[in-house]
């Protein structure tokens, strides 16, 4: 069962999402007019279905319509959310900043799967020259067999959400 925990401190609302985002999911009711920044940690989010997507989009639309100056930060986004970021254009509000997200790897030698968390400013950053995000995926070594691991995604498609709606600088 899905769960949301929240903490409001000095105008900053911190939410932690765990479980599946589905038709039973409730982000919670908040007075967004009084909130400066919304930080959402998705490290324990396990899945999302079509009904959860509808709830998600409506909830963020409501939050932003009630506070046009609301800053939104997504943290520790799992692969299941990144895939939705790339599929549905309105899934990530334009006001949101992705602070960290999961990058999956696989070992071709022993078929072990692993992942790492990419962090804004360290593993990806907004280029002042191009106006687009540049991504610097780390290399990983398999903990099981010691061989180099490969990305378990197509980078151009997987990282697409970072630059959606951005116009390259001339």
Secondary structure, 3 states (H helix, E strand, C coil): CCEEEEEEECCEEEEEEEEEECCCCCCCCCCHHHCCEEEEEEEEEEEECHHHHHHHHHHHHHHHHHCCCCEEEEECECHHHHHHHHHCCCCCCCCEEECEEEEEEECCCCCCEEEEEEEECCCEEECCCCCCEEECCCCCECCCCCCECEECCCHHHHCHHHHCCCCCCC
